[in-house]
């Protein structure tokens, strides 16, 4: 993916830049709002990572509002040290697609960037079913089959699996799951998400030869079709 | 009249007397509220007294005049009657007679013949001012050694005789003296009262404000425990508000102090640990793998510190009361069901049973996110401290107000609602329960479990944000944590509009 990174702190910038390049992305960078805005308007990106507070009079929200004002719908991920719920709401209201607060784990940022990039591609047509390898989800009848065998899932388990399937091949973090599947925005101290994922595995992976839901150490989970 | 006492009007009224100061702006020179108050009151009183006495003066003089005129008329009538019977002689005798019998010495007569000779009476001669007959004159005449006002009326008699009947009205002068004197005395006494009153009122004001000022200056000097003593007077309203404000400031200060202590202690510990680990790895790691493990641990410690910061900031933010902007109508039934669903799995994973005991709750006006967070903290705690194979209970029910006879016809509305989480863990002793909501407080028995000691502080902050109470009770075994959340009028109103009920209030 072609990514624009606008961040003024040199350490954070080089850290993110290095990580994204290692993940195989093509990254342009800017260290102030003016250059960032210039690039965001002039070039075509798959995703823009914006720091909220930038030197030079133009901050992240200004850039975001400007490009949205030009009907530019490039997914934008806001990066900020402001962790306040209201700040998050402000950012999303201004047209941001996701919000990551500093300090962050790189795996979290990468997972969210890739999820956003994916979203830009396949949101065109409403699907009635999702298929990954031998797993099929019927979105209308809420039926799940693997290898032709029917799997009974609770409504929440279905939503969890659906989210994993929609982001198949990408790492999804626990926070992402809590936010997107449960719509909760707090940090649970116990391993609630792990427990739900392991229950899902019991039903989706256990009865079959190969597992499709994998744990990624220090990051989260990934659903990958079984290799033949 | 009462209007005169209100300050703006009062001020305008005095403007013409106000002095000009250097800037050319007019300003009433007296600043003391007590003196101004008394002065205004005195002036008002003086004006009322003058008006009142003027009225008395006017009505009694007119009464006196009427009386005198009537007396003159009847007297003249009778004298003319004498004339008709006995002529000038009889009239003269009658006049002399009357003058002799007139003890008050206020009757005035003059009878003259056609040549202008005085036949009888006590007037020395015909007053020059009296020109018309049958007309009342009020003149000042000289009698003996003094001058006095008098009413006269002249009558023409047959054969060119003329008669004057008059009446000395020095009684009116007397009355006027009395009234003037009264006015003067009134003024003197009112002035004295006003001055005395001013002093008393000023003293009262000073004493009222003094107590507040003393407390405020004590607080300004750093003694936050000083409070205004309540006296039962009107200033108690201010005093109570100020006291409440001071209590709040005190609590906030206490919070800040606690936080700084906590930062000094509870944040330094993980920071030190992370630092030591990194340092040790730097010096003694012999393989990249060892280094990796150490760095990994350090990152974990830093994440823990970040978590503490986040929790502290959130608590501070909630306590500042700024988050009430996010209040909406919250469906607690849905919230509890979702929360139970989320945690039921982790309870089961820990070998626990999550029992639900939930009755339908009314809608609450609150912050959904915060309530979720608070409930999550309680459930996290309960799971953390429960022994294996025990039961957790999440219960919720509305709290009804005690029925009173006055509103029997009104359908009973709940006063608030209670949500509680009960575990069968080690519980807390009474001393710990009292301190449980303090930041970073961790019971002795909880020292070895992971956590920051901020969970309940956050729950406490969220509860306070909703004007509720956090109650910890020993459940033997275990601990029961109860949130009491009162139902606010906003929620009631909206609840009423969504569910049609007959509205009697």
Boltz contact constraints between the chains, C-beta under 6 A:
constraints:
  - contact:
      token1: [A, 103]
      token2: [B, 306]
      max_distance: 6.0
  - contact:
      token1: [A, 184]
      token2: [B, 372]
      max_distance: 6.0
  - contact:
      token1: [A, 185]
      token2: [B, 369]
      max_distance: 6.0
  - contact:
      token1: [A, 186]
      token2: [B, 373]
      max_distance: 6.0
  - contact:
      token1: [A, 186]
      token2: [B, 376]
      max_distance: 6.0
  - contact:
      token1: [A, 188]
      token2: [B, 376]
      max_distance: 6.0
  - contact:
      token1: [A, 189]
      token2: [B, 380]
      max_distance: 6.0
  - contact:
      token1: [A, 190]
      token2: [B, 346]
      max_distance: 6.0
  - contact:
      token1: [A, 190]
      token2: [B, 380]
      max_distance: 6.0
  - contact:
      token1: [A, 190]
      token2: [B, 383]
      max_distance: 6.0
  - contact:
      token1: [A, 192]
      token2: [B, 342]
      max_distance: 6.0
  - contact:
      token1: [A, 192]
      token2: [B, 346]
      max_distance: 6.0
  - contact:
      token1: [A, 195]
      token2: [B, 345]
      max_distance: 6.0
  - contact:
      token1: [A, 195]
      token2: [B, 346]
      max_distance: 6.0
  - contact:
      token1: [A, 195]
      token2: [B, 349]
      max_distance: 6.0
  - contact:
      token1: [A, 196]
      token2: [B, 345]
      max_distance: 6.0
  - contact:
      token1: [A, 199]
      token2: [B, 345]
      max_distance: 6.0
